[in-house]
Amino acid sequence: MTGSVLTGIDGSAQSEAAVRWAAEEADRRGAVLRILHAWPWLSTEYAEDSLAGGLRPAALRALADTAERIRAAHPGLSVETAVVGDDPADALVTAAKDRDLLVLGSRGLGGFSGLLVGSVGLAVAARTTVPLVLVRADGTSRATTDAPPRREVVVGVDGHQACDAVLDFAFTEAARRGARVRAVHGWDLVPVWTAAEWVPPQVDLATQEAGEQAALVMALASVRAAHPEVEVIAETRVGGAANALVAASAGADLVVVGRRDHRHHMLGVRLGPVAHAVIHHSPAPVAVVPHD
């Protein structure tokens, strides 16, 4: 059965980048691309309002223009469009439930300048039940002099509690791109040692490093067996998971992190600290994969 990729637009450069990225991904998957524009004032109930009456026709024209550009760039790709008169985050989360992937710009849709991820992007990342990719308007950092010699998907791995859903997403995406996987396990010393930049002489860092590397290799064993065609680099870095992933993201095609579905906070559902840091600071597109 044909899959589907959903993306949201709002006229920003970030959403334009997201639409292009989503179209390329839909093409790779042989999936349908659905482009959504959501805003409360786009509801048909405001059609006769003198202030809001022109918004819906303008949104429909913008969607039609975007769809035309995408079809021209990707002949044969099935493109659908929709306007929804609702809060953008609510509309995107609802519409994504029946899709395979959601793609958004990393800012826009209600975001503030100076933040890599807008308020709507963060809200959707914390709530969506399907994988979400956040794309920057300036693309990835593959053009830098530090770019790897071939395509690469970076995935964050907890060597002691690996998540099959996150790993399978990363390896499947790498296989689609003919890319290798860089599996990164960031670990840290006891916090007080790190803060003091001091390690007790009796602590054997080499032994700890070897143990973390062994745990990472074991965590990857099952997914490597399922994807023997994908080259893998298993890498451990001292300094914590977020720092390790951001450092590894330079030049990557995609960075993949997990988000626990049951993570709640007194103010509602939220992202974990690693996912939050990576989507704000990674120069590459970031996939947030919800899991149990």
C-alpha positions as CSV (number, residue, x, y, z in Angstrom):
1,M,0.0,0.0,0.0
2,T,1.3,3.5,-0.9
3,G,2.4,5.4,2.1
4,S,2.0,9.2,2.7
5,V,4.2,12.0,3.8
6,L,2.6,15.1,5.4
7,T,4.1,18.6,5.5
8,G,2.9,22.0,6.6
9,I,3.5,25.4,5.0
10,D,3.0,28.9,6.3
11,G,4.9,31.0,3.7
12,S,8.2,31.0,5.6
13,A,11.5,30.0,4.1
14,Q,11.7,27.2,6.6
15,S,8.4,25.7,5.5
16,E,9.5,26.0,1.8
17,A,12.6,24.0,2.7
18,A,10.4,21.5,4.5
19,V,8.1,21.0,1.4
20,R,11.1,20.4,-0.8
21,W,12.6,17.9,1.6
22,A,9.3,16.2,2.1
23,A,8.8,15.9,-1.7
24,E,12.2,14.2,-2.1
25,E,11.4,11.8,0.7
26,A,8.0,11.0,-0.7
27,D,9.6,10.3,-4.1
28,R,12.1,8.0,-2.4
29,R,9.3,6.1,-0.7
30,G,6.9,6.1,-3.6
31,A,4.5,7.8,-1.3
32,V,1.8,10.5,-1.6
33,L,2.8,14.0,-0.5
34,R,0.1,16.0,1.3
35,I,0.7,19.7,1.9
36,L,-1.3,21.3,4.7
37,H,-1.9,25.0,5.6
38,A,-3.5,25.5,8.9
39,W,-4.6,28.7,10.7
40,P,-7.7,29.4,12.8
41,W,-8.8,32.3,10.5
42,L,-8.9,29.9,7.5
43,S,-12.1,28.3,8.8
44,T,-15.0,28.7,6.4
45,E,-17.0,30.3,9.2
46,Y,-14.9,33.5,8.6
47,A,-15.5,33.5,4.8
48,E,-17.9,36.5,5.1
49,D,-15.7,38.4,7.5
50,S,-14.4,41.6,6.0
51,L,-11.0,41.2,7.7
52,A,-10.5,37.4,7.2
53,G,-12.6,36.7,4.2
54,G,-9.6,36.9,1.8
55,L,-7.3,34.7,3.8
56,R,-8.8,31.3,2.7
57,P,-8.6,32.1,-1.1
58,A,-5.1,33.4,-0.7
59,A,-4.1,30.2,1.2
60,L,-5.6,28.0,-1.5
61,R,-3.7,29.9,-4.2
62,A,-0.5,29.6,-2.2
63,L,-1.1,25.8,-1.8
64,A,-1.8,25.5,-5.5
65,D,1.4,27.3,-6.5
66,T,3.4,25.2,-4.1
67,A,1.9,22.0,-5.4
68,E,2.6,23.1,-9.0
69,R,6.3,23.7,-8.3
70,I,6.6,20.3,-6.6
71,R,4.9,18.4,-9.4
72,A,7.2,20.2,-11.9
73,A,10.3,19.1,-9.9
74,H,9.0,15.6,-9.2
75,P,7.0,14.3,-12.2
76,G,4.8,11.4,-11.3
77,L,4.7,12.3,-7.6
78,S,1.1,12.4,-6.3
79,V,0.6,15.7,-4.5
80,E,-2.5,16.6,-2.4
81,T,-3.3,19.9,-0.6
82,A,-5.6,20.9,2.2
83,V,-6.5,24.1,4.1
84,V,-7.6,23.7,7.7
85,G,-9.1,26.4,9.9
86,D,-7.5,25.3,13.2
87,D,-4.5,25.9,15.4
88,P,-1.5,24.8,13.4
89,A,-0.1,22.4,16.1
90,D,-3.5,20.8,16.7
91,A,-4.2,20.5,12.9
92,L,-0.8,19.0,12.1
93,V,-0.9,16.4,15.0
94,T,-4.4,15.3,14.0
95,A,-3.6,15.1,10.2
96,A,-0.4,13.2,10.8
97,K,-2.1,10.3,12.6
98,D,-2.8,8.5,9.3
99,R,0.5,9.4,7.7
100,D,3.9,7.7,7.7
101,L,6.0,10.8,8.2
102,L,5.5,14.5,9.1
103,V,8.0,17.1,7.9
104,L,8.1,20.7,9.1
105,G,10.4,23.7,8.9
106,S,12.6,24.2,11.9
107,R,11.3,27.7,12.4
108,G,8.1,29.4,11.3
109,L,4.6,28.3,12.0
110,G,4.6,30.6,15.0
111,G,8.3,30.6,15.8
112,F,10.5,33.5,16.9
113,S,13.6,34.7,15.2
114,G,16.7,33.5,17.0
115,L,15.3,30.1,17.7
116,L,16.1,27.2,15.4
117,V,12.7,25.6,16.3
118,G,9.5,27.5,16.6
119,S,6.8,27.1,19.2
120,V,4.6,25.1,16.9
121,G,7.5,22.8,15.8
122,L,8.3,22.1,19.5
123,A,4.6,21.4,20.3
124,V,4.2,19.0,17.4
125,A,7.5,17.3,18.1
126,A,6.3,16.6,21.7
127,R,2.9,15.3,20.7
128,T,2.9,13.6,17.3
129,T,2.5,9.9,17.2
130,V,4.5,9.5,13.9
131,P,8.1,10.3,13.1
132,L,8.7,14.0,12.6
133,V,11.5,15.6,10.6
134,L,12.5,19.2,11.2
135,V,14.3,20.9,8.4
136,R,16.3,24.1,8.4
137,A,15.9,26.7,5.7
138,D,19.6,26.7,4.9
139,G,19.7,23.0,4.4
140,T,22.2,20.6,5.9
141,S,25.9,21.3,6.5
142,R,27.1,18.8,3.9
143,A,28.7,21.7,1.9
144,T,31.2,22.4,4.7
145,T,34.8,21.3,4.5
146,D,34.2,18.8,7.2
147,A,31.5,16.9,5.2
148,P,31.9,13.2,5.2
149,P,33.0,11.5,2.0
150,R,29.6,9.8,1.6
151,R,26.0,10.1,2.7
152,E,25.4,9.5,6.3
153,V,22.5,9.1,8.8
154,V,23.4,9.8,12.4
155,V,21.4,8.1,15.2
156,G,21.6,8.5,18.9
157,V,21.8,5.2,20.8
158,D,21.6,4.5,24.5
159,G,24.0,1.6,24.7
160,H,22.3,0.3,27.8
161,Q,18.6,0.8,26.7
162,A,18.5,0.9,22.9
163,C,15.2,1.5,21.2
164,D,14.3,-0.8,18.2
165,A,11.9,1.8,16.7
166,V,14.5,4.5,16.5
167,L,17.2,2.2,15.2
168,D,15.0,0.7,12.6
169,F,13.9,4.2,11.3
170,A,17.5,5.3,11.0
171,F,18.7,2.1,9.2
172,T,15.7,2.1,6.9
173,E,16.3,5.8,6.0
174,A,20.0,5.0,5.4
175,A,19.1,2.1,3.1
176,R,16.8,4.3,1.1
177,R,19.6,6.9,0.6
178,G,22.4,4.4,0.0
179,A,23.9,6.0,3.1
180,R,25.9,4.6,6.0
181,V,24.8,4.9,9.6
182,R,26.9,6.6,12.3
183,A,25.5,5.2,15.6
184,V,26.5,7.5,18.4
185,H,26.5,6.7,22.1
186,G,27.3,9.7,24.2
187,W,28.2,9.0,27.8
188,D,29.5,11.0,30.7
189,L,31.6,10.8,33.8
190,V,30.1,11.4,37.2
191,P,28.7,15.0,36.9
192,V,30.8,16.4,39.8
193,W,33.9,15.2,38.1
194,T,32.9,16.7,34.8
195,A,32.1,20.1,36.4
196,A,35.5,20.1,38.1
197,E,37.3,18.8,35.0
198,W,38.9,16.2,37.2
199,V,39.0,12.5,37.2
200,P,40.1,10.5,40.3
201,P,43.3,8.6,39.6
202,Q,41.7,5.3,40.4
203,V,39.2,5.6,37.6
204,D,40.3,3.7,34.5
205,L,38.9,5.7,31.6
206,A,40.1,3.3,29.0
207,T,38.2,0.4,30.7
208,Q,35.1,2.5,30.9
209,E,35.3,3.5,27.3
210,A,35.8,-0.1,26.2
211,G,32.7,-1.1,28.3
212,E,30.6,1.6,26.6
213,Q,31.8,0.6,23.2
214,A,30.9,-3.0,23.9
215,A,27.4,-2.0,25.1
216,L,26.9,0.0,21.9
217,V,28.0,-2.9,19.6
218,M,25.6,-5.2,21.5
219,A,22.7,-2.7,21.2
220,L,23.2,-2.6,17.4
221,A,23.5,-6.3,16.8
222,S,19.8,-7.0,16.0
223,V,19.3,-4.0,13.6
224,R,22.6,-4.7,11.8
225,A,21.5,-8.2,11.2
226,A,18.2,-6.9,9.7
227,H,20.0,-4.4,7.5
228,P,23.2,-6.1,6.3
229,E,23.4,-3.8,3.3
230,V,24.0,-0.8,5.5
231,E,27.5,0.2,6.5
232,V,27.7,1.1,10.2
233,I,30.1,3.2,12.3
234,A,29.6,2.6,16.0
235,E,31.0,5.5,17.9
236,T,31.2,6.4,21.6
237,R,31.9,10.0,22.8
238,V,32.5,11.3,26.3
239,G,30.6,14.4,27.1
240,G,26.9,13.4,27.1
241,A,24.4,12.3,24.5
242,A,23.3,15.8,23.3
243,N,26.8,17.1,22.8
244,A,27.9,13.9,21.0
245,L,25.0,14.0,18.6
246,V,25.3,17.7,17.8
247,A,29.0,17.3,17.1
248,A,28.3,14.3,14.9
249,S,25.6,16.0,12.9
250,A,27.9,18.3,10.9
251,G,27.7,17.0,7.4
252,A,25.0,14.4,8.0
253,D,22.0,13.9,5.8
254,L,19.8,13.2,8.8
255,V,20.0,13.0,12.6
256,V,17.7,10.6,14.3
257,V,16.6,10.8,18.0
258,G,13.9,9.2,20.0
259,R,11.1,10.6,22.1
260,R,9.3,8.5,24.7
261,D,5.5,8.6,24.2
262,H,4.8,8.7,28.0
263,R,7.1,11.5,28.9
264,H,4.9,14.0,30.8
265,H,5.6,17.2,32.6
266,M,3.5,19.4,34.9
267,L,2.9,21.7,31.9
268,G,2.0,18.8,29.6
269,V,3.8,16.4,27.3
270,R,7.3,17.5,26.5
271,L,10.5,16.5,24.7
272,G,13.4,14.9,26.6
273,P,16.5,17.0,27.1
274,V,18.6,15.3,24.4
275,A,15.9,15.6,21.7
276,H,15.3,19.2,22.7
277,A,19.0,20.1,22.5
278,V,19.6,18.3,19.2
279,I,16.7,19.8,17.3
280,H,17.8,23.3,18.4
281,H,21.5,22.9,17.6
282,S,21.9,20.4,14.8
283,P,22.7,21.9,11.5
284,A,21.2,18.8,9.7
285,P,17.6,17.8,9.5
286,V,16.5,16.0,12.7
287,A,14.0,13.1,12.8
288,V,12.2,12.7,16.1
289,V,10.8,9.2,16.4
290,P,8.2,8.5,19.1
291,H,8.4,5.2,20.9
292,D,7.2,3.4,24.0
